[in-house]
């Protein structure tokens, strides 16, 4: 399980490369009380998370169409994420590639606009 002090979005768009979306799907989101070193307690979110890739159809060209599409796909994406077998540790070459990623954006469907659309 993953923990965070920030409330997670159930679907978070991590990357968009052309019409290929890299999505983080989160479920079983709940709060827990955590005690720190000094004995103080604070609330954290605990949840399960998987990263998946999804191909966006070519006819999704507006934010409105994207919102409608993602709303209709939410349960399918969750099922897909739950079915993913996860390697616990990424390979070194994958970590190096992550630092080189450049986000490709289109005029109407930039990464930031799409993230806001599914928030």
Secondary structure, 3 states (H helix, E strand, C coil): CEEECCCCCCEEEEEEECCEEEEEEEEEEEEEEEECCCCCEEEEEEEEEEEEEEECCCCCCCHHHHHHHHHHHHHHHHHHHHHCCCCCCCCHHHHHHHHHCCCCCCCCCCHHHHHHHHC
